[in-house]
Amino acid sequence: MSTIFFYGPELEKDKRKELISSFTKKANELTGIDEAAFVVYLRNTDPGYVGVGGILLEDKK
């Protein structure tokens, strides 16, 4: 199985479904691996636990 991890903001169900579908279709297109072989994990990431350029993401907002 091929695995895709996405770390990002919390999304509503319709957006999660669209993201998973898009990742799967594009990965299939680029690799030729059957779509059924992909597992996609969406992980919610709190801006208070992410640093960008040495600064907490929540402080950059």
SVG drawing of the C-alpha trace seen along z (x, -y; Angstrom):
<svg xmlns="http://www.w3.org/2000/svg" viewBox="-19 -37 33 39">
<polyline fill="none" stroke="black" stroke-width="0.4" points="0.0,0.0 1.1,-3.5 0.5,-6.1 -0.1,-9.9 0.0,-12.0 -1.3,-15.6 -0.9,-17.8 -3.0,-20.9 -5.9,-22.8 -9.2,-21.2 -11.5,-20.9 -15.2,-20.2 -16.2,-16.8 -16.9,-17.8 -13.4,-19.4 -11.8,-16.3 -13.5,-14.1 -12.5,-16.3 -8.9,-16.4 -8.6,-12.7 -10.1,-12.1 -7.8,-14.7 -4.7,-13.3 -5.6,-9.8 -6.4,-10.6 -3.3,-12.7 -1.0,-10.0 -2.6,-7.4 -2.1,-9.6 1.6,-10.3 2.6,-6.8 0.3,-4.4 -0.5,-2.7 -4.1,-1.6 -6.2,-4.1 -7.4,-1.3 -3.8,-0.9 -3.6,-4.4 -4.3,-5.2 -4.6,-8.9 -4.3,-10.2 -5.4,-13.8 -4.0,-15.0 -5.2,-18.2 -2.4,-20.5 -2.9,-23.1 -1.0,-26.4 0.3,-26.5 2.4,-23.3 3.8,-24.3 6.9,-26.5 7.6,-28.2 10.9,-30.1 11.6,-29.7 8.2,-31.3 5.1,-29.6 2.5,-29.6 -0.1,-31.0 2.1,-34.0 2.4,-34.7 -1.3,-35.0"/>
</svg>
